[in-house]
């Protein structure tokens, strides 16, 4: 597994990543997403291209769902993963519409970094790799994109734990409960993250994100 070229300067990739690779090589269960897609989010957005960071928890544990972008799924996945279905429900309430499928690569193409706190998961075992050390990557990524004000959307307690790292840079930081069915009604629904981010981007002279139309 190769580190993403635009991010390989981060100390994580020399200090922590080799140990994660060793642990993954010893894993007897299927690991999601497929190896070639583990760094898909970072591959899609170099640091200087990032406009918005959406930080989640860990990949979908259902085989065929996770493909390396947090919350995203291949366009042919039906029904949608439940968290993504709730994201689209909130988007319809916020913006009046939502994408026709779950593949969010078109967000990444606009500079939306869809990053999970943990980048792998054993099939069928949500949060099963939370002790491998992946969480040490996120603070370094956040540091790398704090060279200018950006928008950050933190969904769930794991993501929100990183909020203190974002103070003092002029960032927009939108926090809420995770869109999971277990927590979406405890503050995710009604949070209007998409219009909030776009209003902030316009205010700072940036193009808004097209959230809805691939």
N, C-alpha and C positions, 0 to 999 in steps of 0.2 A: 504494500500500500504506500503510494507516494504522497508526501505532503503537497498541498496546493502551492503552486509556484509563487504566487503573489503574497503568500503568507508564511512561507517556509523560514523566513528570518526570525519568526517568533521563537523565544527560548523553549517554549513547550515542545517543539519538534525535535530538539536534541536532548532535553532534560526528562521529559515524561513519555513522549510518544513511543520510544522503543519498548518500554515496559508494557504499554497497552498492546502493542503488536504481539509481544510474547504471550500475554494473557489471552488475546483473541486466537492465537494459534493453538492454544491448549483447550479452547472452548469446544465442548462436544456437541452442543446444540447449534442449530442453524442460527446464523447471525444476520440481522437486518440493519440497514439496507444492504444490498449486495456490495461487496468490497469496492467495486469501481465507483460506487455512488456515495460512499461515506462522507467525502468532502465536497459533494456536489454544490452545497450552498456557498462555500468559500471559493470553489472553482468558478462559480458564476459571477461573483462580485469581488473584484480587487478592492483593496482598501480605499483608493481614491475615487472609486465609482459608487461607494455606498452613500445612499441618501437616507435610508430608513433601515433600522434593525428591528426585526420581529423575533423575539427570543422565546422559545418554548422549552419543553421539558426533555423528552427523549423520543426516538422514532416510534411510529406505529408498530406494535408487536404482531400485527396480523400479516402473514406472508402475502406479498403482492401489493401492500399498501405503501410502505416507506420507500422513498427513492432519493433521500438525501437532502431535500428541502423541508424544513420544519412545516408541518401541517399540510403540505402538498401531497398529492397522489396522482398516479398516472391518469390520463384523461378517460381511459376506459373503465376505471374502478367504479362500480355501482353495487350496492348503494355507497354513498360517500362515507368515509370514516366519520364517526359521530362528532368528533371535535370540529372537523371541517364543515360538517352540516350546520353546526351551531354558529361557526364563523360566518357562513353564508347567510344564515338567518339574521344575524346581527347586521350584516352588510345590507340586506334588503331593507331592514328598518332604518338604517343610517343613510343609505344612498338611493334606495328605491329599486335596486336590482343587484344581481351577483353574476359571477362567471357561469358559463354553461357546463363547466366540468371542473374537476378538482386539481388540474395541473397548473401550478402557480409559477411556472418558469417565466411567464410573461411579466410577473412582478419582479423577479430577479433581474430580468433584462433591463428594468428601469432603475436598478440600484437598490432593490429591497433585499436585504440579507436575511434570509429565513433560516436562522440558526437555532439548533437545539442545545440545551445545556449539556446533554450527553449524546454522543453521535452514533452509538450502536445499541442494540437491544437483542437479547435472545428471543427467538420466535416464541410467542405466547407468554412471555414473562416481562410485563411492563416494568420498567426501571431496574431490570435485572443486571445492568452494567453500570449502575450508578457509583460503584466503588472502584472502578478501573482507573480513575484519574482524569476522565474527560473534562470535568468541571474546571480544571486548571487552565484550559484553553480559553474559555469565555472571557475571563478578566483581561487576558492579553489581547484578544480581539477587540474588546471594548476600548482598551487603551490605544490601540492602533487607529481607531476611528474617532478618537476624541481630539483630533488636531483642529477641528472646527465644529461649530454647532451642527448637530444632526438630530433626527427624530428616532426615538426608541420606544418600542411597544413591548411591555413585559407582561406576559400572560402566565399566571400561576405562581406559586410560592417559590419554586426553584429559580424562575426568571427574576422575580421581584427581589430576591436576595442580593442580586447584583446592583440594585438601584444606587446604593451609596457610592459605587465607583463612578457614577455618572454625574455627581454633583459638582457644580463649580465650573462647568464648561459652556453654559448657555444652551444645553440640549433641551429639547422637548422630551419628557419622559412620561409616557402614558402607562399606567399600571391598572391591572384588574385581575379578577379571578381567572382561572384557566377556562377555556371554552369546553372542556370535558363535560359530558352530561352530569357528572358528579358535582360540578361546581359552577356551571355556567349561570345558574340563577342566583348565585351569590355575588353578583357584581359584574359579570361579563356582559350579560344582556343589558342593553341601555347605556353602555359605556361609549358608544359612537367613536371608536378609534380611527376609522377611515376618514371621516370628515374632519376630525380634529387634526390629524396629521397633515391633510391637504391644506387646511387653513394656515397652519404653521409654515408649511413649505412656501406657500404663496407670499406670506408675510415676510419671509426671508429671501425672496427673489428667486425661488426655485420652481420648476414646473411641478404641478401636482401629480400624484401617482394615478394612473389609470388602473383602478382596482378591478374593473368589471368586464372588460372586453379584450380577450386575447387577440 
